Amino acid sequence: MFTYYPQSLIPEMKFFISLVFTICSLISYSQELNCRVVINHQQISISDPSIFDEMETDITEFLNNRKWTNDEFQLEERINCNFLITLTDMSTIGSFGATVQVISSRPIYGTEYETVLLNFADRDWSFSYIQSKPMQYTENSFTDNLSSLLAYYAYVIIGMDYDSFSELGGSQFYEEALDIVNNAQQSSFPGWQQLGSNRNRYWLIENLQNTSLRPIRRAFYSYHRLGLDVFQEKPDETRNVIAKSLQNIQLANRARPRSILTISFMDAKASEIARIYSDGSPTVRKKAYNIVTSIDPSKTDTFKPMIE
């Protein structure tokens, strides 16, 4: 049996069907990143500052609109991240130097709280940007520095998110980031090389791949998935789990003191750890305090609430 629809309703029906398919497509195949990009250009004098608005938009769209993995993400599963870009110089028209703070986070199960996964300061950004020129990125080759910088951090952010949900789950994405570093060796841009600073992009991905620092990545999983995600239900038990995670980081830090991966973890987690252990068993609090202050003595003041 066929149902008759008046001709006047057909355009509305077509629009409705198209809308349904669009929504379903967005829900099933949403991109991985939900990045907010902020560009501070106060140190740059230029007659037409609209270039910075366009730069901000282009970088945001490059990060958010590209599909970085073969996995399917729903809209609410996208990884929240921030790129805080401070332009420091413009040597020639379209050539910029910058420092960048890259921050990513993920929600904690059963709460409205988001925990920081990555908090990394990169002081070696140097790139070219021309208005109205599409940003290009080609896998397995070096096209330009800006697209390589953004792709590198996209893979590191995704890898750390996966590491927090499954043990060593981000390995394939660190391989992608390592490929970008290797391809960038041919360039003269800073931050990609082994020599010079030991707190650059080369060393971050080296640490994430290094087997001697593998306990930090395993601790990353236990800290988040076995710790924070169940903290609301079992706070006392969870504090013990997190303390064991911190102890593994302590052991890795003794084997390789002050690695950039350890520093990055403590930069992201110091205040959170202090809050976790501001309550609970005095014995467990003291134990955790001794661990974290041995890992990062510079943050002793931040950790004081753990023993007060």
Secondary structure as UniProt FT lines:
FT   HELIX           7..9
FT   HELIX           10..28
FT   STRAND          33..40
FT   TURN            42..43
FT   HELIX           50..65
FT   HELIX           75..77
FT   STRAND          79..92
FT   TURN            93..94
FT   STRAND          95..107
FT   TURN            109..110
FT   STRAND          114..128
FT   TURN            131..132
FT   TURN            139..140
FT   HELIX           145..165
FT   TURN            167..170
FT   HELIX           171..184
FT   TURN            185..186
FT   TURN            190..191
FT   HELIX           201..209
FT   HELIX           211..213
FT   HELIX           214..224
FT   TURN            225..227
FT   HELIX           228..230
FT   TURN            231..233
FT   HELIX           235..255
FT   TURN            257..258
FT   HELIX           260..276
FT   TURN            277..278
FT   HELIX           282..295
FT   HELIX           297..299
FT   HELIX           300..303
FT   HELIX           304..306
//
